[in-house]
Amino acid sequence: MRTRAIIVTAAIAILASAASVCAEPAHAATTTMGSPDALAEVRAAASRLEEKTGSKWLVILDDIRAAAKTVRGSYPTGADVRDEQSADVVSRAFLDEHQDLLKARTDQLTLSWFEFNTVLNRARVDYQEEYRGIRVEGGMVKVFIREDGTLYSVVNDFYPGIDVSVAPALSGEAALQIVRGLDPSEAPGDEEVELVILPIRDESSISYVLCWKVKLDRHTHFIDAQNGVEVERWSNYRR
């Protein structure tokens, strides 16, 4: 994965990381590295944000999603964000207005967390991404707003390129039995089984797979909901 950190009119720093998977299904939908034109459009959107607010913004770009991963600056709204409804309205309005920068669609975001921190004097609003009613694993948007209504930060992990079937060929019970066969040492009981869309990243693309997420005591398994292949396995003690 490559991310690019910029202050819109300043220098660019590039970071790199990698993701590992057990297997990548052939039927997975894939988003590849954003084109130069797409990335240029995002930078132009960041410049427009600076022009509107008359101040500098720190913008971190995700090259694959061709969207801002993080924005930090000062966006006064004058709203009272000490209650959930007002903070939600302010946050969604910003995301809608700057969709060309963030690529986050508010019609696919469900409010998942709100708090007003009286020590930090700021509101935090978290959204969970859903695609056609299915939760996107790791698909989150977090908005931070000061007590005076100034929105100052957005952390954006929205995945805009999803295009997969949400009809599983495999039942959740069948996925659980597959996991039991793969990891018989797991103690039975308290299993959590959920149908999710799993983004899988490498250095130049993101694949999206409809999976059964099966959480046991020691591990969380992601089973391809179409063919029963284990796509990823996470340790519950490391996440």
N, C-alpha and C positions, 0 to 999 in steps of 0.2 A: 504494500500500500504506500502510495506517496501522498503526502500532504504538502501544501505550499503556504507559508506564512508571509503575509505582506501587510505593510501599511500602504494603502492604495497608491500613494505617490512615492513610496520608498523602495528599498531593496527587498529581494525575495530570498527566503531561506528554505531549503528543501530537506525534509526528513524522510526516512524510509523505515518500514517494518514489514513483517511477513506473517501470513496466516497459514496454518496447516490443517488438512482435512484427512479423513480416512478414505473417502472416495468421492468423486464428483459424478453425479448421475448424468447420463447423456441427454436426458430430457429437460435439464435445468435451463431456465431463462437466464441470459447473461447480459450484463452491461459492461462494455469495454471502455478503455480510457477515453475521456472526453476529447472531442476534437479541438484544435486550436481556436476555431471560431466560437465554439461553445464556451470555452474558458475565457475568451476575450469578452463575450457577452456578460459573463459573471463579473469580470473586472470593471466593465462599464457600469454595471448595476451598483457596484461598490462605490464608484466615483459619484454616481447620482445620489447615493445616500449621504456622502460627504457634502455634496453641494447643497442638499436640502437642509442639513443640520448645521452647516457652516463650521464643522469640526472634523478632526481626523478620526478615523476608525481603524482599529486593528481587525483585519479580515484574514482568516485562515481558510484556504481553499482545499477542497478534496478533488483531486484531478480526475478520479474515476467517475464520481457522481456529478462532476461539473457543477458544483454548488459550494457555497460557503459552509464550512464545518463549524466555525466559531466567528462571531462578530462581537466587538467590544467598542463602546463609544458612549455617546450621550444623546438620547432621544426623548426630549421632554413631552409629556402628554397632559400633565396637570390633573390626572385622575387620582382618586383615592383608591389605592390598591390593597387596603387592609382587609378587604373581604374578597372571597373567592370569585364571585361573579364579575366584579369590576376588573380584577386582575386578568381573568379569562378573556374579557372583552378587549382589553388593551393588548394582550399578547396576540390574540388571533388577528386583530386589526393590523399589527405590525407584520406578522407573517404573511398575511394576504397582500399588503401593500408592497412587500419586498420578496414576493415569490420568485421574481427573476434572479434574485441573489441567493436565496435559500432553497428554492425548489420544494418547499414543504407545503403540502396541500392540507388546508385546515379541515376539509371535508373527510380526510382520512386520519384525523387526529382526535383521540379521546382523552379528555382531561383525566390524568391518573394521580396527580398529587398537587396539593396546594399548601403552602405555609407562609405565614407572615412572621418573620423573625424579629422580635422586639429588641434583641441585642444588636443585630446587624442593621436593623431598620430597613429591611428590604423584603419584598415578596419573591417567592420562587414558585413558578408554575411549570409542571411537568406534563407532557403529553405522550401518549403511547400511539405509535402508528399501527393502523389496521388496513389490510388490503382485502376488500370484499368481505369484511367481517372477521378476518383471520388476523391474529396478532403477528406482527413482524418482530422476530427475535432481535433485540438490540435497536429497534427502530424507535428512537426517542427524540423529543425536542424539549429543551429546558430553557425557560425564559426568566430573567432576573430583573426586577424593577425596584428602584429605591422608593422610600416612603413618600417622597414628593411627586411620585408618578413618572420619574425619569427611567425609561427602559435603558439598561446599560450593557446587557450581555445576553446573547443567545448561543446555546450549545446545540448544534443541529446534527442529529444522526438519522435524518429522514432518508429513506431509500426511494427515489422517484422512478426507478426503471423497472419495476416489478410487472411481469406479465406471465403469470402461471395459472394453471387450473387449480381451483380450490376444492375439487371433488376428489377425495382420496379413494384409491382402489383397495386400500387396506384399512381394516378397522383398528381402533385404538387398542382393543383387547388382543388382536393379532400382533400388533407392534409390541405390546408388553410381553407376550409369549416369546417373541423373537429375542428380546432383550434378556429374558430369563435364560434362554439357551446360550446367549453370548457371554453372560456373566452370572453363572449359577452360584457363585460365592456370595452374591448379594442376599441379605436377609429379607424375607417377604414382609409385606405390610407397609402402609403409608406411601404407596406408589402415587405419583402425580403424572397423569397422562394428558397432554394438551396438543391440539393440532395447531401448528405454527408455520410461518414462512421463515426459512433460515437463509440469511445472506452469507455467502462464502466468498471471502476476498483472497485475491493473490495480488501480485505487484501491478497488474494491468487490467484487472477485471473483477466484477462481482457477479456471482451466480446466485440464483434464487431457487430454493427447493422447498416444496411442500413436504413437511416432516411431522411425524409424531414425536413430540418431546416427551421422553419417559425419564422422570427423575426418581431414582432410587436412593438408597442411603449414601453410598460412596460415589456414585457416578450419575451423570445425566447423559442419556443417549438420545441421538437424533436419528430416527429411522425414516427413510424415504417412504412417504405415504403411497407411492405408486408401485414400488417393486420390493420393498422390505429390506433394502440395503442399509447398513449402518453408515451414515454420512459423517457424523462426528461423535466423539465421546469426550465429555468434560469431567474433570475431577471436581466434586463438590467442595473439596477442601482447598482448592486453589482459585475459585471464582467467587 
